Amino acid sequence: MATPLAPSATRYRWAAAGDVNAFFGLMLDNVMNLVILAGILIYVFGFPEDLVYRRMFPGTALGVMFGDVVYTWMAFRLAKREGRSDVTAMPLGLDAPSTIGMAFTVLGPAYLAAKTRMPEQEAAISAWHVGMACMILIGLFKVGMSFVGGAIQRTMPGAGLLGSLAGIGIALMGVLQLGDILLEPVVGMISLTIIFYALIARIRMPFNAPGVLASVVVGAAVYYLMRALGVLQHPLPPPILSFPIGFPRPTLGFIEGMPVALTQYIPMAIPFAILTVVGGINVTESARLAGDDYRTRDILLTEAIATLIAGACGGVSQSTPYIGHPAYKAMGGRAAYTLACALFVGLGGMLGYIPLMAKILPLACLAPILIFVAYDIVAQSFHATPPSHAAAVCFAIFPSVAQLLRITLDKANSTGLFLRSALEPAVVAEQAKIPLGFADNFGVFVMLANGFILTAMLWGAFLAFLIDHRFAASATTLAICSALSFFGVIHSVLPTGGIYLPWSAALHGSVAPYHWAASYALVAAMIVALGATRRSAAARDDLAA
């Protein structure tokens, strides 16, 4: 009888043909996030290119490099432990929702606010320091969450966690990106249709080409052909081809940004951390079901440390394990694809070829990738929650729509007029020549947008608990909303979204915090009373029976 091989005797096939497709999928996903980040910061808010490409990119890319290298090593370790040759490494990259969210809700607003009191260059550096501080806070929070994330996932209904993510998918990754796609509709629709064909309809491309790569290459080719023919609708100046080299180096700049991050932007930053931790738990479980049983705590700690490294070296976007592990495994990927992605993205952020890609690749052929990611997020939000919780998922989406409205109007008014509307609707109405009622309504949307991710999580949880007739849990969630709104953690009446003491002079006597807090508290009491009435009626029915 043959003696069974010991686990260590099986040689791990860490590189296979499937790693090629897997590499392009993971690499382009990361590059796309960096390109979108640069596009928002440079072309929407006006950040200096050198700061984005030479300071933010290198640190952000370093976090991805570290995470993917560690995940590659984990694949080798798992293969050795289980004696298998077909282990697929866990993919890691930049988190798309929080990359876009950080740009639109932290970095951009911090830059606009700083420009009102200092020169533009200093304001950009100040906003960068705030972004770094948020990354440090997110990283530290994720380190702690890696030990208790499972408990939070069990406590918070999926409708709250996934519904808030679905809102970001619809509003910030979906509708907002349509502006870039349809700015050049020929380019955008061709790229979007290829994404639909290959990734939504799941039809094999000619020559088995990766759908994401084909979408970008074909879209870019059409764009530059139309440029050569002079038929683009909105031609941009030809990009200056250069390699902005910048190496990540540790800096204590985040200390300077920490006070602003703690008082104004932590309601935005921490929910992003919660979402990636819960997402990390989910994707680790999906990898286990696909055959690769990684330790959840190891996966979460790696993404937390990668985020800390990025933040300490100038990065402004957190990393996260990607949900596509089963897809990469189905492609035949092993560990070579994560190692190759680590090297390509890490070195590209330092040696300047990713910034070069950011300059030459039009957003119209990159934004469709985010549309696909948005579809996937929204679909998962409904599929992974009980059908009865669909209404709760929808309710959790609404605050992101308020954030979309705020972003759109703020982009249309570079003076920051609409940012002041929460406290000064009469001023906005007069200067913008709009009815006072519209200014009042927009002030409500500004307050709903402030802390919108945390609001979405709590709204979804409140309604999910109510649907399940868990009246105490539903009322407790509303009580938490009441306390948070009283101090501006959600629904802040300050244009910057900062927290405060509701009786402070900075609020100019606004009574909005009292009204928001009272509304949640009264509804919580009403649910407790109605629940008690229902239980009494049920008890009487039982006695009668």
N, C-alpha and C positions, 0 to 999 in steps of 0.2 A: 504494500500500500504506500502511495506517495505521501510524503510528509508535507502538510500545508505550509505555504510560505508565510513567514512572519511578516507583519505589516511593513517593517523597514526594508524588506527584501523587494518590494514592488517599486519599480522605478516610476517616478512621477513624470508624465509627459507634459511639461509645463508650457510648451509652445506647440501650437497646431495650426492648421490652415485656417480654422475658424477664428483665430485671433486677429486676422486681417480685418474682416468685417466688424468684429467687436471693437477693434481699436478705432476705426473711423467713426463708429457710432459714439463711443465715449469721448473721443478727442474733440469731435465737432460739437458735441453738446457743451463741453467746457469752453471751447473757443467762442462758440455762439454767445454764451453768457458773458464772457469778457468783452466781446464786441458790442453787445447790447448795453452793458454797463458803461463802456466808453461813449457810446452814442448818446445815452441819456445825460451823462455828466458833462460832456463837451458841447454837444449840439443843442441840448435842451436848456441846461443851466449855465453853460459858459465857463466851465472849469478850464484852467490852463492845461494844454495837452501834456506838457512836460510833467506836471504833477501827477496826472492820471497814468501816463505811460511809464515814467521812470521811478515813481514811488509807490503808487497804488498797485499797479500790475505785478511788479516783482514779488511783493509780499503775499498778494492773493494767490499767485501761481505757486509760490513756495508751499503754501498750505495744501494745495492739491497734490503737489509732488510728494510731500511727506505722507499724506494719507494713502495715496495709491501705492507707494513703496511698502508701507506697513501692511496694507491689505494683500499685496503680492506675497510678502513673507508669510502672512497668515495662511495663504493657500498652500504653500510648501509645508508648513507645519501641520495643517489638516491632512494633507496627502500622506505625510509620514505617519501621523498618528493612526489613520484608518487604513493605511496600506492600499491606497487607491491611485490610479493614474489619470482619472478624469475630473479632478477637482477644478472648479471654476472660481477664480478670485472674485471677491465682492467689489463691484465698481464704486468709485468715489469721485465726486466732482462738486462743482459750485452749485449751490441750491438756487434754482431759477426763481422761485417766488420771492425769496428773501433778497436775492441780488437786485431784482427790479424794485422790491419794496424798500430796501435800504437806499437805493438811489433816489426814489421819489418821495420817501417819507422821512428820511434822516439827512443824507448828504446834501441833496438839493435844497430843502428848506433851511438847513443850518447855514448853507452858503448865502442864500438870499437874506437871512436874518443878520448874518455877520457883515454883509456888504453895507448895511445901513449905518454901521458904526466904525468901519475901518476900510482901508484900501482893498481893491479886489484881490490882489495876490495874498495879502495877509488873511483876508476872509476865506479864501480857498484853503489855505493851510489850516486855519482854525476849524473849518468844516471837516477837513481830512482827519484832524486829531479827534474830533467828535466821532467820526466813523470808526477810527481805530479803537476808541474807548468802548464803543458799542460792541465791537468784536471781542474785546477782552471780557466784557460783561457776559456776552453770549457764551464764550468759551468756558468761563468759570461756572456759569449756570449749568451748562451741559455736562461738566465734570460731575457736579452734584447730582444732576438728573440721571446720569448713567447708572447710579445705584438705586434710584427710586422711580425711574421712568415707568417701569411696569406697573407700579401702584397707581400712578397718575393716570395711566392709560386705562386701568380698570375702573377708576373713579369717574373720569370724564367720559360722557357718552360720545360715541364716534361721530354723531351728528354735529357736535360742537367742534371737535378737533378737525374732522375732515370737511365740514361745512365751511369753516373759516378759510381753509385752503382752497375750496372750490370757488369761494368768492374772489380770492386773489386770481385764480385761474381765469374766471370769466371776465373780471373787470380789468385787471392789470396785465395779464398775459394774453388775453383774448381780444377784447374790444379795443384796448389801447394800442395793441400792435397792428390792428387793421389800418390805422392811420398810416403807418409806414408801408404796409403792403399795397394799399390802394393809392398811395401818393404816386407810384409808378405802376398802374394796374396791369400793364402787359407783363412786366417782370414779376410782380408779386403774384399774380394769378397763375402764371406758369409754374413758379416754384411751389406755390400752395397746392396746385393740382398734383404735382409729383409726390408731395408729402401724402396727400389723400390716397393716391394710387398705390404707393409702396407701403405706407405705414397704417393707414386706416382701412383700405380695402384689402391690404396684405397680398398684393399681386406682385409676382417676381419681376424685377426690372430686367431689361435686356443685359446680357453678359453678367447677370447676377450682381449688378452694381448696387452698392448700399444706397438706400433711398435718400438718406440725409445728404450724403455726398453728391448724389446726382442732382438733388434739388438746388444745392448751393452752386455747383459748377454750371449747370444749365442756366440758372437764373443770372449768375454773374456774366456768362457769355452773352446772353440776350441784352443785358444792361449795357455792356460795353459796345456791342454791335449797334444798338440804338444811339448810343453817345456818338459813335463814329459817323452815323448817318444824320445826326443832328435832330433826332425826333423825340428825345426825352422830354417829358412834361416839365420836370423840375431838375435840370442838370446842375450838379454841384461842381465847384471848381475842381480841376484835376488834382488828385492827392499828391502831396510831396512825398516821394518814395524815400524813406529813410528807416533806419533801424535804431529807434530810441533805446539805447542800451541802459539798463539800470539794474543794479544788484540789490537784493533785499538785505537790509541791515537793521539790526535791532535799534529801536528808538523809544524814548520815553515820552514822545509826544502825546501818547494816549492819556498820560496823567493830566496834561493841560486840558484835554477835552472831557475828562471824566465828570467835572461838576455839571456841565451842560447835558451830558449824556444821562446822568442820574436824575436830573430835575426835569428834563424835557422829553427825552427820547427813549427812556427805558420801557414805557408802555408799548412802544413799537418793537423794540429789540427782543425782549424776553419771549413774547409769543412766537417769534420766528424760531427761537431756540427750542421751545416746546414742540413745535411742529416737526422740526428735524429729528428730535429725539424720538418722538412717537413714530415718525416715519422710519427711523433707523430700526426700531423694534419690529415694525411691520415687515420691512424688507429682509431683516435677518430671518424672520419666520418664513417668508417666501423662499429664501435661499435654502432653508432646512427642508421645506416641502419639495424643492427641486433636487435635493440629494446632498447638499453641502451644509453640514451642521456646525456653523460658527457660533462661538460664545457671544451672546448679545452684549454683555458688558464690555468685552474687548472691542467690538465694533463701535460701540458708543463712545468709549474712552478715546479711541483713535480719532474719531471725527471731532471730539472736543479739543484734544491736544492740537490737531491740525488747525482748528480755528484760532486757538491761542497763539500758535506760532505765526499764523498769518497776521493777526492783529498786532502783535508785538513788532512785526517787521514792515508795517505800513499797509497791510491788506485791509480791504473794506467789505469783503463778501465771505460768508461762511461756507464751509464744505459740508457735505452730507453723503451718506451711502445712497446710491441710486437704486430706484425701484426695479431696474431692468435686469437684475441678476438672472432670472430664469430665461429671459430673451437672449442674453449673452451666452448662456449655457447651451441654449438651443442652436445658436450659431456655431457652436463647437469651440468657443473661447476657453482658454485655460488661465494661465497667469501672465503670459507674455503681453496680452493687450493692456493690462493695468500698468505693467512696468513701462511699456512703450508710451502710454498716455502720460505717466508721471514725468518721463524724460521730456516728451514733446511739449507739454504744457508748462512744466517747470522751467525748462531752458528757454522756451519761447517767450515767457514773461520777462526773462532777464536779458536775453540777447536781442530782443526787439522784433522778432519775426511775427509774433502774435499782434503787437501794435501795428505792424505793417499790414497784416490781414484785416485788422479793424479799419484801416484807412481805405483799403481797396475793395472790400466786400460790401456791396450796397445792402442797407437794412432791408430792402424789399425782398431779398432772397434769403435773409436770415430769420426775419420775423415769422415766416410760416412754421419754422421749427418750434417756436414758442406756442403757436396755435395748437400744434399737435400735443405738446406737453400739457397745455391747458385742457384739451379734450380728455386726455388720459387722467388728469387729476380730478376733473369734474365727474367723469364716469365712475372712477373708483369711489368717490365720495358717496354716490348713490348706491353702487353695487355692494360696498362693504358695510353698509348700515342696514338695519331692518327696514323693510318696505314701509312700515308704519311711521318711520322717522323721516320720511321724505319731506314733510312740511317743515321739520326742524332744520334740515339741511338747507332748504330754500330760505328760511328765516335768517340763517347764519350768513347767507350770501349778501344780504341787503347792505350791511355797513360798508362792504367793499365798493358797492355802487356809489355810495356817498363819497368815498375816497376818489373814485374815478372822476366824478363831477368836480371835485375840488381841484384835482390835478389839471383837468382840462381848462378850467377857468383861470387857474393860476398861471398856466402856460400862456393863456391869451392876454394876460395883463402882467407884464414884467415889473410894474411898479409895486406889486404886492398889495394892490388895493383890496382884492378879495380876501386876502389873509386877515385883514382887519375887521371883516364883516361880523365876526362873532360878537365883538364888543361894540362896534360902531356902525350898525346898519344904516342910520340916518346919513352918516358921512359917505358911505358907499353909494347910497341911493342918489345923493346930490351930485357926487363927482362922476359917477358912471352913467348918470342920466337914466336911471331905471326906477320903476315904482318901488316904494318903500316895502310893500308886501313881498316883492321878490328878494330884496336885500334881507328882510327878516327870515324868509325861508332858507336863503342860502346860509345865513348864520347858523341855522339848525343843522344843515348838512355839514358845515365845518365842524361843529361839535360832535356830530355823529362820526365824522371821519377821524377825529382825534382819538387814538387808541382803538382804531377800527378792528384790528385783529383780535385783541382781547375781548372787545364787545361781541364780535361774531362768535367766538368760542362760548362765551357765557350765554348769549341768546340761544344758540343751538342747544346747549345743555339744558337750559331752563325749559324749552319747549319739549325736548325729548323726555325729560323727567315727567312733565305734565302728561304727555301722551301715554306714558307707562303707568299713570296714576300714582306716581311717587311724589306725593304732595309736599312732604317735608323737604325732600331734596330739591324740588323745584323752587320752593319758597326760600331755601337757604341760598340757592344760586342768585335769586333776585336780591336777597339781602347783601350778598357780596357786591352785586352791581350797584346797590345803593351806596355802600361805603366807598367804593372806588370812584363813583361819579361825584361824590361830595368833595373829594380832594383832587379831582381832575385827572385821575389815572385813566379814566375813560370819560368822554364827553367834556374834555377841558374847554373852558370858555376863552382861554388864552389863544391867540392866533398861532403861537408856536406849539401848542399842544402840551405845554408844561404842567406839572403838578403844582399844587398850592394849598394854602390854608384858605378856606372859602371866605373868611372875614378879612383877608389881607387887602391893603390899599391898592395893590396891583389890579384888582378886579373892578375898580371904580364903582363899587356898590352893586355889582351885578347879583341878582337873586337867582340866576339860572342854576347854580350848583344845588341850592336848596330845593328847587322844583324837581330837578332830575332825581335827587336822592329821595325826595318824598314820594315821587311817582313809583319808584321801584319798591320802596318800603310798604306803601299802601297796597300795591298789587300782591306783594308777598303775603301780607296779612289776609287779603281777600282769598288767596288760594288756600291758606290754612283753614280759614273759616268754611269755605265751600267744601274742602276735603272732609272736614269734620261733619258737615251736614250730610254729605254723601255716605260716610261711614255709619252715621246714625240711622239713615234711611235703610241702608243695607242690613243693619242689625235688626231693625223692626221687621223687615221682610223675612229675615231668618226666623224670628220668633213666631211670626204669623204662619209660616210654613210648618 
